[in-house]
Amino acid sequence: MKLKEELIEELKKGKFSPIIFGEVPVDLWNQRIHKTEGYSIYFDSDTIRYYEQYYNSEAVAFCIEQLDTICLFKFYITSEQIFMYPLCFEDSFNYKKGVIIAKYVSSFFEKKSLKIEFINLPFSNNLINYFKLKIHFIGVLKPCVEMYINLKDPLEELWSVIRKSYKSLINYGKKNLKVESEFSDDLWNDCKIFHAQVAGRKTRNDKTWDIQKQMIQRNHAKLFYFREESEILGFAFFTTSNRTVSYSVAAYDRSKFNKMSISHVIIWHAIEYFKLNGYENIYLGEYAPEKHINNQKLSNINHFKLGFCNNLISNNYLSNE
């Protein structure tokens, strides 16, 4: 892959030695990544492979170590464009070294005539923001808020801060629905079929579903679902790191919403489950008001998520608009 080789060569000119995903054993890659709380959800080998299939692309990811801290970077190359994630640094990464890396990466892409779409990650610190400023040619920086549920609060406090209108929906649903999590190949196949039915079409290839199945089997993800007479009513898929959980994929039978709110019950169940099992945060995604202007569906989804949050963190993202 010429682009990867050229970028790595540029970094080596700066006396950096990137550890390149795919060129080291997967176990060694994951062992290092999983020491970095939060980042592991996005740079774990399963996640890299998942989005490689999702974008129908070739993945490029690398890690640069400085003493006991790391920076991470990944992007995905298709025949038409690049999907680029921000260069991520641990908070303790040497600032001077980080600035040099950010300059090398941003100047490398600035010299290329490439169509780039920037994908946000829920992280912000001095070096990440520096990189976003340096790679400004992609677009403009716009504000957003990262939505979290802080599970370190007592369960009673978590219940008290959710949107008032949710509470009766959850209480009614808990009396009439049983959240399940027992996993099997047949169950996962039912979820895949159900997702296509809800979406009205098959939105992604079978390999992405296979990777997610492996993540569940390796305890890197958790699935919760409802059934009615053996038929799936809804499910939610969460990816996990040591202490943080990310709400990733969900599908619900909206024809049942007049009777009970499946989505509200499943999120509350996840809060109870992950708190009981020692996790500290559930990440629900970014809330960027400007993205809602022409996207009512996204606005509705984020309004729903916001009703569970007790921790909102300011961030910024690069927009191509």
Order of alpha helices (4+ residues) and beta strands (2+ residues): alpha-beta-alpha-alpha-alpha-beta-beta-beta-beta-alpha-beta-alpha-beta-alpha-alpha-alpha-alpha-beta-beta-beta-alpha-beta-alpha-beta
